[in-house]
């Protein structure tokens, strides 16, 4: 029996992660982005973790996600709960 992965061409799929970029559907992104399971990849106007503000999370809230996974870079960090108030 030969096993092969199912192609999920309609879904956004992480195809590679490195220290300085992430690849979604084999397209490299070196800046912050918002990725939903389907649809366009949206630039997320944030350049550094320490610059996060509540307004950055308002945009995420508008997308009404069921789950949010936030990559904080090479170092694991926690976002202040006050910043994510609208997500709760």
Secondary structure, 3 states (H helix, E strand, C coil): CCCCCCCCCCCCCEEEECCCCEEECCEEECCCEECCCCCCCEECCCCCHHHCCHHHHHHHHHHCCCCCCCCCCCCCCCCCHHHHHHHC
